[in-house]
Amino acid sequence: MPPPPHNIDSTNMAKPSINGRHLNSVEEDAHSKLVSEHIADFDLVDIGAKQESTSDDLKDVRNILVTGGAGFIGSFVVRKLVVLYPEYRIYVVDKLDYCGSTRSLKAVSNFPNYEFIKGDITSPDFMAYLLKEKKIDVIFHLAAQTHVDNSFGDSFEFTKNNVMGTHVLLEAAKANGIKRFIHVSTDEVYGEVVSRPDCPEDTILAPSNPYSATKAAAECLVKAYYKSFGLPILITRSNNVFGPYQYPEKICSKFICSLLRDGKCELLMDVPTMTSFVHGSGSNSRKYLYAGDVADALDIIFHQGVIGESYNIGSAFEISNLDLARRLIRLFGLEDKMEHHIEFVQDRAFNDQRYAVDCSKLERLGWRPKTPFDVGLVKSINWYREHADEWWGDISCALVPHPLKAMPTFENSQTL
Ligand SMILES: NC(=O)c1ccc[n+]([C@@H]2O[C@H](COP(=O)([O-])OP(=O)(O)OC[C@H]3O[C@@H](n4cnc5c(N)ncnc54)[C@H](O)[C@@H]3O)[C@@H](O)[C@H]2O)c1
């Protein structure tokens, strides 16, 4: 498990809440005891502080469903909600795709207000049953196919999981009188932002790759259920997210895991896993947010956001892919072998130059990112150093330049 947290003040963590129902003293004591027993399993900076103010209509919320909770960002959200809000029961539904792992939720597995359910959100019968059976009040919807590179290959999977999956959830939510449907989307739905200002939330969506197109399509459905049926939805659109627990296919975690393998792979000339691959010229830049800060934002948006609104979750920190590689190489103390650790490979089919969102609306709710980029990088490096090889099984296939999942073809289907 992650190393013990640095700034622990467990006394403020699991107080009975003014949100939802109050706990009786036995439940309260049991939760506090569990938090103290498992304190070494959490990074309490990431867990953060609970939201003490909440919309009036959320006072009797009891059951929360997190889809994709065994994934990267979802696991940060689940750990936070389980530890900070004993008055909520947190259900996780996840199909445990290649990038998901129940290890990411092990720290909360003994908590009575947590339950994991393996399942697929694209199944209407299953989702309808689950929402009814567990009397779900609130949904944090994070489950998705999330890797742009994969969407250049088997893009049908993206439409199935991201569009159909969202549609299925919306129908189940409509039938079950949900109080909040928090739909987690991405800054990529705006398309690249080169010679125009940072995008406010009412910018017309202009996605440019199959991943972002399916995220934008899912948003259209979410908004349609708000307009047509009054479903109490909120949408979030965040910059790139990084941190521990991220399957190492995305740039930060992939570079870190590649650099961690330096020395072990030197002889494998044709399996260049010791190198940080830079797509194209490396000039494409991204803004980064640490995952704990994104979980904070989702918590605030849930408790205080206005129904029907979208909220950008943005970072002021921007870095080109090439500079990110150089920064990590320096953090590893490998600057004398800088060129050895950088290899330029063919760019993606299409690669947006940059994304930029205006997040002043969320800042007005009191949110600010609290984790500086280098602090988040060091936390991530330490975590991957300890866990990368055990968390998801063999990750070598994720560390190649373009890990494309092939599209099923007519010829393939004939052999089935
Ligand atoms: N990672 C980022 O930089 C980033 C940035 C902005 C927005 N987002 C959005 O945040 C959400 C979470 O992203 P992440 O990086 O944590 O993703 P991830 O790939 O780490 O996790 C996705 C999880 O969803 C699960 N899942 C996928 N399809 C499912 C299905 N049909 N049924 C049940 N479970 C399913 C997977 O098993 C996995 O555990 C996504 O919706 C993504 O679009 C991510």
The ligand as a Gaussian input file, in Angstrom:
#p B3LYP/6-31G(d) Opt

LIG

0 1
 N       -7.476000      10.566000     -17.030000
 C       -7.654000      11.786000     -17.500000
 O       -6.697000      12.517000     -17.777000
 C       -9.070000      12.318000     -17.678000
 C       -9.218000      13.683000     -17.991000
 C      -10.499000      14.201000     -18.142000
 C      -11.609000      13.366000     -18.000000
 N      -11.425000      12.040000     -17.730000
 C      -12.647000      11.196000     -17.589000
 O      -12.666000      10.721000     -16.255000
 C      -13.255000       9.417000     -16.222000
 C      -12.331000       8.458000     -15.507000
 O      -11.092000       8.436000     -16.215000
 P       -9.857000       7.548000     -15.710000
 O       -8.636000       8.152000     -16.250000
 O       -9.997000       7.295000     -14.262000
 O      -10.173000       6.211000     -16.513000
 P       -9.597000       4.732000     -16.352000
 O       -9.419000       4.240000     -17.738000
 O       -8.474000       4.670000     -15.405000
 O      -10.819000       3.968000     -15.649000
 C      -12.030000       3.698000     -16.297000
 C      -12.736000       2.625000     -15.478000
 O      -14.016000       2.393000     -16.083000
 C      -14.231000       0.992000     -16.105000
 N      -15.167000       0.730000     -17.194000
 C      -14.970000       1.000000     -18.516000
 N      -16.056000       0.625000     -19.200000
 C      -16.937000       0.108000     -18.312000
 C      -18.239000      -0.466000     -18.425000
 N      -18.831000      -0.614000     -19.610000
 N      -18.866000      -0.885000     -17.306000
 C      -18.254000      -0.768000     -16.099000
 N      -17.019000      -0.261000     -15.939000
 C      -16.373000       0.174000     -17.027000
 C      -12.867000       0.385000     -16.313000
 O      -12.816000      -0.967000     -15.892000
 C      -11.990000       1.293000     -15.457000
 O      -11.880000       0.800000     -14.146000
 C      -13.530000       9.039000     -17.675000
 O      -14.886000       9.240000     -17.949000
 C      -12.663000       9.978000     -18.484000
 O      -13.220000      10.252000     -19.746000
 C      -10.183000      11.509000     -17.560000

